Amino acid sequence: MTYFADGTPYSYHPAGVSPLILNVGWLDESRPYSIGPVPVDFIRRLIDLTLQPVNLMRGKHWCNLCPALDSEQTPEGQGDHWNVRMAPPDAVCRFEGEQWTVGGNGEIRVAEPDGTRWVAPRLILHYVLAHSYQPPTGFLTAVMLGTPLPDPQDSAFYK
């Protein structure tokens, strides 16, 4: 997945690009990121947003913060002839006794009450739960108190 520093203007996909929309959670193994606790209510709300992603893309991105799978561990027919390490296609999430996977194929878009808009990859939930990623305060506020934004591929909201 592409890396963008938290708080920089969004530019990943032409739909919904604006200097008024900020990146959050576009992590990469080669770059440091904030680690720390987040409120439980934030996680619950983030789960809801993750289940309704917008700006869906073809294919999936994977978490390169997780250890890669050896080619012998890949699912049958998906690289068993490769002699390389492969990343897991989905990211495991565990919270309040539940476990599921999140595919990196869409975004979460939310606005803070003051109007500041944030865009995160769907994998942000995995980063928070599995890697202790702590998003900026503005994004925490947007998720907990703000408004989900419409899908830029279906909306004139971003024009």
N, C-alpha and C positions, 0 to 999 in steps of 0.2 A: 504494500500500500504506500501511497505517497506520504511523505512527512511534511507537516506544516506546523510551525510553532504556535502555541496557544496565543490567541489574541491578535493574530495577523489576519488581514483581509482574506476572505474566502475566494478561491480561484480554481478549485478542483474540476468542476463541471460547468460548462457554459450556462446551463439552466440555473438561474438564481444567483449568478455572480453579482456582487455589489461590494463596494468598499465599506458599506455599512454593516456587512455581515461578517462575523468573526469566526475563525477556526478554533476548535477545541478538540483535543483527544486524537489527533492524527499522529500517533506515536510510531517510533521506529527504534529497533534495537540499538542502533548506532548513536542515538541521541538521549541525553538525560531527560527525565520527566519528574514532576512533583509526586511525592509519595506521602500518604497520610490518611487519616480517617475521614469518612464522609458520613453524614446523618443517615440513619436507617430509612427515614421517610424519603430521602433523596433516592436511595436505591430502589425502593418500591415504585416510585414515580418513573424512574429511568427504565425499569422493566416494562412498564406500560407503554412508554414511548418506543422502546425497542421492538415491541410486538406490532407496532404500526409505523414502520419506516417509510420514508419518502425518498424521492429521487433514486429509485431502484436502478441498479446497473445489471448488465449481463455478467455472469461469472461471479466468483467470490474472491475476496481478499482473505488472507489468513493472518493470524497473529504471529508476527516474527519475534515476539518476546518469549513465546513458549519454545521449549526444546523441540527440535525437528525430529521427525520419525525416521528411523532407518528404513531403507527401501524394503526390507523384509517385513516390516510392520504395516506397510500400506495395504489398503483393501484390495482384494483379488481383482486383477485386471486394471489396477490404477498405479502402474509404475513398478510392478514386480520385476521387470527387466532392467530397471535403472540401477546404476551403481552410484547413487548420490543420496544425500540426506534430503528428505522432503518435509515440508511443513504440514501440520495437520490442517485439513480443509475447513474445519469448524472449530470454534473456540468453546470450551466447556465453561459453564457458569454454574456456581453453586450458591444458593441463598435460602435461608430459612427452611432447610431440609429438602429442598428441591434441587434438581440438576437438569440442565438442558444445554443445548448448543446454540450458538449464535453465528450465523453466516455473515461475513462482511460484504454485503451486497447493497447497502442503502445508507441513508443518513437519518439523523434526528435533527430537527430544526425547531428551535424555541426562541421566544423573545422574553426578555426581562420586562417587568412592569414599566421601566423607564423607556422601553423601546429598543434597547440593545438586542441585536439578533445574533444567535450562535448556531453553528452547524458542526455536528460531530458525526464521525462514522458510526455505524451501528455497533461496531466492535467495542465502542467505549464502555459498554456494560461489562464485557469480559475484562477490559483493562482495569476497571474499578474493582471488580470482584476477585480476579485472579492475580493481578499484579499491583494492587494497592494504589493505583493511580488516583491522584487527588486533583480534580479539575479546578480551574479558577473559581473564585467566589461568585463572580457574575453568572457563570454557567449553573452553579448550584442554585442560585436564586431563580434563574430562568426556568429550571426544571421544576423546582418546588412551588414557585409562586407565579410563574409566567404563563405564556400561551403557546401551545404548539402552532407552528406555522404550516401553511398549506404546501402541497407538493409543487415545486417550481416547474415541473414538467406539465402540470395541469392548470397553472394559475398565472394571471396577469399581475399578481401581488408584487412580483419582483421587478416589474418593468418600470 
